[in-house]
Amino acid sequence: MKAYRLLFLSLLTSITLFAQAQNDKENVVIVDDEECGCELVFIDGIQTIERDGHFGFKREDGTVFVEPIYRYVGQFTKGFCIVYNDDMKSGVINRAGREVVPSQYDEVSLPNEGMIRVRNGNLWGFYDTAGNKVIDFQYRTESDFSEGLAVVNVDVDSLTVKYGYINKDNQMVIPARYDFAMTFSEGFAVIKNYDRYGIIDRNGKEVFPCKYIGITNMMEGRFFAFDAETELAAMFDKNMKQLTDFKYNEIQFYNEGFYTARIGNQYTYLDKKGHECFGMYEELSGFFDGYSMVKKDGKYGIINKKGKIILPIEYDNSGWRTMEYIFSENLAMVEKDGKYGFVNKRGKIVIPLIYESAQHCTEGLIAVEKNGVWGYIDKEGNEVGPFEYMMASYFTWGRAEVVYNNETYKINTEGQCVKNCKTYPKSLKFKFKK
């Protein structure tokens, strides 16, 4: 299947994506198709089909509702999907297969607040989700709609452009008078004039002065502003009240009620009152399901949202896993002296650190490496099958990839091969402890 300084606060991407793959399981149905000898993944009841290098869609009952006429297709998101024709012009289709935006444009976005942003050449306009062009192509840059308003760029003269805000009726409700502007968040927007940033409300009134070198978007009633002289940040609330001193070099994450802030080369957590919490660390992962990985004196551990050390700060994190130790199905993978095992949320080692490598626990199973080969164990550490794989992945949507004798196969949670099975040894089966 193919296709497919201002410092802004972000979530923990790798952790979020991993968790999403697990949480979205109920929206996925996998069908083993004997005709093509492959597995078909239906996401929200829709599956991509291919014919002669072109793509379309069918439903779980086999009904083709979009013929394979597109060069590339995306995935349906909230009922809409971006598609590309042979000339790489893009459009948007709905779950009925109808093009609500014709596939003839240079760039399109998925709907946001019922509006689809579309670029035709160098100009942008909007369609609605019913397929009507509601704002003609007239702006050189623009944002998606947020809280009913979109940022647009207007030529003042041949050398000057200014930013303002339009509503869904294409009325310029906040005049284009800014050198830069960001979308509204919680009733406020960050704007820029003469290399300095400030904040306006929905009436266009400047409620926070344009004198800072950077401001983050409002998030849960809090934002950070960077002082022009010291280049350090302080926290403010939605009433523009200052909650902390200007002392932070960097604001990295906001997750589960805490900000991750850097002072020099050390990191700490800030709560929404601006209080520093849980001490200083060399690294912080941000909280996920109430737990955070922390690093001190070159070693790693886990704390909870009360600052209690759940896992002693004495473990190693090597290679690509440096910031990835999270709880999955109530188990967290840990490493010490090159050996891997698993702990529970009380910090108790429940699977000994005896493995050379490991994957996260998913769907009750864990891929681990022992003596240079891979196999699977259950959540109690019992081996469920022979260790004969060259490589093994964690399970997603009931499937995992394994490599045996330089061939790649897909297996299910029973250890049965479901893809590329002609040369798969029948002896490789799972046997669960009763």
SVG drawing of the C-alpha trace seen along z (x, -y; Angstrom):
<svg xmlns="http://www.w3.org/2000/svg" viewBox="-23 -50 50 78">
<polyline fill="none" stroke="black" stroke-width="0.4" points="0.0,0.0 1.6,-3.3 0.9,-7.0 0.5,-7.4 12.7,-30.8 9.4,-31.2 9.4,-27.9 6.1,-26.3 4.9,-23.8 4.7,-20.3 3.6,-16.9 6.0,-13.9 5.7,-12.8 7.2,-9.3 5.3,-8.5 2.0,-9.9 2.2,-8.0 3.0,-4.8 0.1,-5.2 -2.2,-6.2 -1.4,-3.0 -2.6,-1.0 -5.7,-3.2 -7.0,-3.1 -7.0,0.7 -10.8,0.9 -11.2,-1.1 -9.2,1.5 -10.3,4.7 -7.8,7.0 -8.9,9.5 -6.6,12.2 -7.3,12.1 -6.6,15.5 -6.9,14.2 -4.0,11.8 -2.2,13.8 -2.1,10.7 -3.8,9.0 -6.1,6.1 -6.3,3.4 -9.7,1.7 -9.5,-1.5 -12.9,-2.7 -14.3,-0.3 -12.4,-1.6 -9.5,0.1 -7.2,-1.1 -7.2,0.9 -4.7,0.8 -4.9,1.5 -2.3,0.6 -0.5,-1.8 -3.6,-3.7 -5.6,-3.7 -9.1,-3.7 -11.2,-2.5 -13.5,0.3 -15.6,1.2 -15.4,4.2 -18.2,5.9 -16.1,5.6 -18.1,2.7 -15.8,0.4 -17.0,-3.1 -13.9,-4.9 -12.5,-3.3 -8.7,-3.1 -8.2,-6.3 -5.8,-8.3 -2.0,-8.2 -1.8,-8.6 -4.3,-8.6 -4.1,-9.5 -6.0,-7.9 -9.5,-9.0 -9.5,-11.4 -12.9,-12.4 -14.6,-11.4 -12.3,-13.0 -9.3,-12.0 -6.7,-13.9 -6.2,-12.4 -3.8,-13.1 -4.3,-12.6 -1.6,-11.7 -0.5,-15.3 0.0,-15.4 -2.9,-17.8 -4.8,-17.3 -8.3,-17.3 -10.5,-16.0 -13.1,-13.2 -15.6,-12.3 -16.7,-8.9 -19.2,-8.6 -16.4,-8.8 -17.5,-12.3 -14.9,-14.9 -15.8,-17.9 -12.7,-19.6 -11.9,-18.7 -8.5,-17.1 -7.1,-20.0 -5.3,-22.1 -1.7,-22.6 -2.3,-22.0 -5.2,-21.2 -5.7,-20.6 -8.2,-18.4 -11.2,-20.2 -10.9,-22.3 -14.0,-23.9 -15.9,-22.9 -13.5,-24.7 -11.0,-23.3 -7.9,-25.4 -7.0,-25.2 -4.1,-26.7 -4.4,-27.4 -1.1,-28.6 0.2,-31.2 -3.2,-32.1 -5.3,-30.5 -9.0,-30.2 -11.6,-27.9 -14.1,-25.3 -16.7,-24.1 -17.3,-20.4 -20.3,-20.4 -18.2,-21.1 -18.9,-24.8 -16.1,-27.3 -16.9,-29.8 -13.8,-32.1 -12.2,-32.7 -8.5,-32.4 -7.2,-35.9 -4.7,-35.5 -1.0,-34.8 -0.8,-33.0 -3.5,-32.0 -4.0,-29.6 -6.8,-27.2 -9.7,-28.5 -9.3,-28.5 -12.1,-29.8 -13.9,-31.1 -11.1,-33.2 -8.2,-32.6 -5.0,-34.5 -4.5,-36.0 -1.7,-37.9 -2.6,-41.1 -0.4,-43.2 -0.3,-46.8 1.9,-47.8 4.5,-46.2 7.0,-45.8 4.8,-45.5 2.5,-42.7 0.5,-42.8 -1.5,-40.1 -5.0,-40.3 -8.0,-38.0 -11.1,-37.0 -14.2,-35.2 -16.0,-32.5 -17.9,-35.1 -14.5,-36.5 -15.0,-39.7 -11.7,-41.3 -12.8,-41.5 -9.3,-42.4 -7.5,-44.7 -4.3,-43.6 -1.9,-45.7 0.6,-43.2 4.0,-42.0 3.1,-38.5 0.1,-36.8 -0.7,-33.5 -4.0,-31.7 -6.3,-32.3 -6.1,-30.0 -8.4,-30.3 -9.6,-33.8 -6.1,-35.3 -3.6,-35.4 0.1,-36.2 1.0,-39.0 4.2,-40.7 5.2,-44.3 8.7,-45.6 10.4,-42.4 8.5,-42.3 5.6,-40.1 2.5,-40.9 -1.1,-39.5 -4.5,-40.7 -8.0,-39.6 -10.8,-38.7 -11.7,-42.4 -8.2,-43.2 -7.3,-45.0 -3.7,-44.7 -3.9,-43.2 -0.2,-42.3 2.4,-44.8 4.5,-44.2 7.9,-44.2 8.9,-40.6 11.2,-38.5 8.9,-35.5 5.6,-34.4 4.0,-31.0 0.3,-30.4 -2.1,-30.4 -2.6,-26.9 -5.0,-26.1 -4.8,-29.7 -1.0,-30.0 1.6,-31.4 5.3,-32.3 7.0,-35.5 10.7,-35.9 12.3,-39.1 14.2,-41.1 17.2,-42.0 17.8,-38.7 16.3,-36.3 14.7,-34.4 11.1,-33.4 8.5,-34.0 5.0,-32.4 1.8,-34.5 -1.8,-33.7 -4.8,-34.6 -5.3,-37.8 -1.7,-38.8 -0.5,-38.4 3.2,-37.4 3.5,-34.1 7.3,-33.6 10.5,-35.5 12.2,-35.7 14.6,-32.8 13.8,-30.0 16.0,-29.5 13.5,-27.1 10.0,-25.8 9.8,-22.4 6.6,-20.4 3.2,-20.8 1.7,-17.5 -0.8,-16.4 -0.7,-19.7 3.0,-20.3 5.5,-22.3 9.0,-21.2 11.4,-24.1 15.2,-24.5 17.4,-26.7 20.9,-26.5 21.6,-22.9 19.1,-21.6 15.4,-20.8 12.5,-21.1 8.7,-20.9 6.4,-23.9 2.8,-23.6 0.1,-26.0 0.8,-28.3 4.3,-28.7 5.8,-26.6 8.9,-24.5 8.2,-20.9 10.2,-17.8 13.7,-19.2 16.2,-19.6 17.3,-16.9 19.5,-16.5 16.6,-15.3 12.8,-15.0 10.5,-13.1 7.3,-14.8 4.4,-13.0 2.5,-10.2 -0.3,-8.5 1.0,-10.0 4.6,-9.0 7.8,-10.6 11.3,-9.4 14.0,-11.5 17.8,-11.6 20.3,-12.5 24.0,-11.9 23.8,-10.0 21.2,-7.5 17.5,-7.2 14.5,-6.5 10.7,-7.1 8.7,-9.6 5.0,-10.0 3.0,-13.3 3.5,-13.7 7.3,-13.6 7.7,-10.2 10.5,-8.1 8.8,-5.0 11.9,-3.5 15.2,-4.3 17.4,-6.6 20.0,-4.0 19.2,-2.6 20.8,-3.0 19.1,-4.2 21.1,-3.5 20.7,-4.1 17.4,-5.0 15.5,-4.2 17.0,-7.2 13.7,-9.0 11.3,-6.1 10.9,-4.3 7.1,-4.5 4.5,-2.2 2.7,-0.1 0.1,2.3 1.4,1.3 5.0,2.5 8.0,0.2 11.1,1.5 14.3,0.8 18.0,1.4 21.1,1.8 24.5,3.0 23.3,3.8 20.5,6.1 16.7,5.4 13.8,6.3 10.4,4.8 9.0,3.1 5.5,2.4 4.1,-0.9 5.3,-0.2 8.8,0.0 9.0,3.7 11.0,5.8 8.5,8.3 10.6,9.6 14.3,9.9 16.9,7.9 18.3,10.9 17.6,9.9 19.9,8.4 17.2,6.3 13.4,5.9 10.3,4.2 7.4,2.6 4.7,4.8 1.6,4.8 -1.4,7.0 -0.1,9.1 3.1,10.1 6.7,8.8 9.4,9.4 12.8,10.0 16.2,11.1 18.2,13.8 21.5,15.4 21.3,13.4 17.8,14.6 14.3,13.2 11.2,14.7 8.1,13.7 7.2,13.8 4.0,13.0 3.6,10.4 4.7,12.8 7.9,13.5 6.9,17.0 8.3,17.9 5.4,18.5 7.3,19.9 10.8,20.9 13.5,18.3 14.3,18.6 13.7,15.2 16.4,12.9 14.2,10.0 10.7,9.5 8.5,6.4 5.8,5.5 2.2,6.3 0.0,3.7 -3.7,4.4 -3.0,8.1 -0.1,8.4 3.7,8.4 6.6,8.7 9.2,11.3 12.3,12.2 13.2,15.9 16.0,17.2 16.2,13.7 12.5,13.8 9.9,11.4 6.6,12.7 3.5,11.4 2.2,13.4 -0.9,13.0 -1.0,13.1 -1.5,16.9 1.9,17.2 0.2,18.2 1.6,16.8 -0.9,14.6 1.3,13.2 4.0,14.6 3.4,18.0 4.5,20.5 8.0,20.8 7.1,20.2 8.0,23.2 5.0,24.9 7.0,25.6 7.0,21.9 3.9,21.8 3.0,20.1 2.1,22.3 0.7,20.3 1.1,21.4 -2.3,22.2"/>
</svg>
